[in-house]
Amino acid sequence: MARVVVSLVLTTPTALALTLPTRSARLPGRRAVAVAAAPVAVAAAPAALPTLAAACAVPTCLGFYKREYGVSYGYGLSILSAAGLVLRAEPTGIARAHALVHVCYGARLCAFLLWRELSVAKFRKLREKIERSAPQGSRLKRAPFIIQCGLLYWLMSLPVVASARGAAPAGLRGALAATACVGAWAGFALAAVGDAYKSFAKRRDPGKLVTGGPFVLFRHPNYQGEQLLWLSSWAVGLLHMNLGVASAATAFASLLGCAGIQFVLLRATTNLDARQAVQYGDDAAYRSWKAWRGPIAKAETGSKTDVSELYN
C-alpha cells in the first residue's frame, strides 16, 4: 500500500509538467502578424494522467464479474485504451510507433484470449477454477486486488505518455530511442508468435511438450517476448524525458510499472517450469530440452491456482 501511495504522489506533478503549452507567445509588431499568418503544426497534448488512469481502471473492473478477467481482458483493454488516448493527440515518429505497439499488444492479447476461451475447453474450466478459489462473500472484497492491477497498468502506460509529450530525442539519444522502440516491436512479435505456435501445437497434441518453433531458441517465448516489450517501452519513454523533477518522478513511477510486470512474468515462468517438471520430468525429450535453459530467470513460485496459469 505504501508503494501505491508513493507512486501516486510522485506521478501527480507530471500532469502539469509534461503538458504542452496552449498559449501563443506574444511577439511585437509585424513579426507577430507574420507568425500568426504562417501555418504552424502544433501537436495536441495527450490526455491528462487522471483520464489515462480512468482508461486503465474501467476495464480492470471486469475483475468484479470474473476475477480472472481483471488480469486478462482487463489487462489488454487497459493498455489498449491508454495508448489509444495518447494516439488521439497524433504523436509522430518514434512516439507514434511507441504508442502503436501498446495498442497492438492490447488488441492482440484480447483477441487471443477470446479465441482461446471460445475454442479451448481447458481454459474455460481453468477460469472457473480460479473463480471458485477467489475469496468468498461480497465481490467488493476483490477491490484491493483490482485497484492494484489498474494502478500497475497505468504505471506501465506512463512511458507512452512521456514519449508523446516530450521532445523527440536527437543524436545518440534518438538512436537509442529508435533501437528501444524496435526492441518493443520485436518483443511484441516474439510473444505473439510464441502464443500462436504453442496454441496450435497443443490443439494437435494437448499432452505433448512444445519444443519446436520459437521454443527451440527461447524457453518461454510468449513470456520473454512480453518482458522485452515492457523493458524496451520503459527505455523509449525514459529517453524522451528531460532532466526536470517531474520527469524524474515519471521515470521512477514508470520504473515501478516495468518492475511490477517483470515480477509477474518471472513468477509465471517459474510456475510453468514447476508444472512442466511434474508433468514431463520422466521424459527424455524434456530433460534434453531443459538442459539448455536459454535466457531465463526465476522468481518465487506462486500458488497452484495463480491467474498466470491462463497464459501457459
Secondary structure, 3 states (H helix, E strand, C coil): CHHHHHHHHHHCCHHHHCCCCCCCCCCCHHHHHHHHHCCCCCCCCCCCHHHHHHHHHHHHHHHHCCHHHHHCHHHHHHHHHHHHHHHCCCCCHHHHHHHHHHHHHHHHHHHHHHHHHHHCHHHHHHHHHHHHHCCCCCHHHHHHHHHHHHHHHHHHHHHHHHHHHCCCCCHHHHHHHHHHHHHHHHHHHHHHHHHHHHHHHHHHCCCCCCCCHHHHCCCCHHHHHHHHHHHHHHHHHHHCCCCCHHHHHHHHHHHHHHHHHHHHHHHHHHHHHHHHHHHHCCCHHHHHHHHCCCCCCCCCCCCCCCHHHHHC
